[in-house]
């Protein structure tokens, strides 16, 4: 390995570990009180991590080979398959998802998150007709495209296979599978077929960011956390039904009232979850991530209710599910190493916040103030370090803009 690249990777890992260490110290007591210097240190560490990430990405930018699965006719002699004089075409298939996020892959768009992309160059004297096929053995249907490429023309296209839901339900841990790539010449007898190993992530593994193996670009996938917000799950609706009993007339009516009524509904949901004695358990380990990639293990709300345990993101998507079921606008708030809840106090109005990790130990007002303090601290970090560390992922916005529907 290039020594400069190796040094950059080690530096990024060191900076990322430093952010994790400071974050764990801040949140050691389940948030939210930490001294001012710790928060300043977190801002500086996050700035250094992002700087190291940028340097690493620049060094890891593809040199033309990253992610390449199949290549036809590139070299006059010694081609991997056949020379261009034999085939009359130059074709290349590039892998774009090194790890398939099985929990949300059905929500991805092949235009923005393809599995494989093809580049076809017809160098013959005739129009060529080709059939391009990809599939993952035992897990997906075939993605098939037939293209006509005029002479001396190029064609690029993307493919994303349709997975079998029943097969993906069995993927509970990181799983190895076989990707097939085929290029068939419909005007001749040539067929190019190659297999490549590929990783399938566990269904409850959420990609926060991934590295496109073909381009070297880090792709942000945090908006897909909204898929774990499942307002129609029966277990969620049952908890909401219990929360309604604490309200006048046992009615949950969304924004059909003033901001005080909205807050009373959120408070009722909080107390209903407190009664279930959900414990904070920091289980986030997730196998498969590479350098520059971030993954998070997330329980579905029904799983959190069944186990009576949750980490910060588990509790956040559970609470967001309950509020969305109550017709309230909600959001997932992300800061380095942590997640918490936001809700809109009036339809189209300002936002308020809630720290869900305090369910077992604190009342609603303390959890509310803890989250407000957290927002204030991260706004201060953004101001002093010039690095935004607070992200707002609106559930309704992600549903309408990107079609991110509940996972179940």
Secondary structure by P-SEA (a helix, b strand, c coil): ccaaaaaaaaaaaaaaaaaaaaaaaaaccccccccaaaaaaaaaaaaaaaaaaaaaaaaaccccccccccccccccccccccccccccbbbbbbbccccccccccccccccccccbbbbbbbcccbbbbbbbbbbcccccccbbbbbbbcccbbbbbbbbbbbcaaaaaacccbbbbbbbbbbbcccccbbbbbbbbbbbccccccccccccccccbbbbcccccccccccccaaaaaaaaaaaccccccccccccccaaaaaaaaaaaaaaaaaabbbbbbccccccccccbbbbbbbcaaaaaaaccccaaaaaaaaaaaaaaacbbbbbbbcccccbbbbbccccbbbbbbbccccccccaaaaaaaaaaaaaaaaaaaaaaccccbbbbbaaaaaaaccccccc
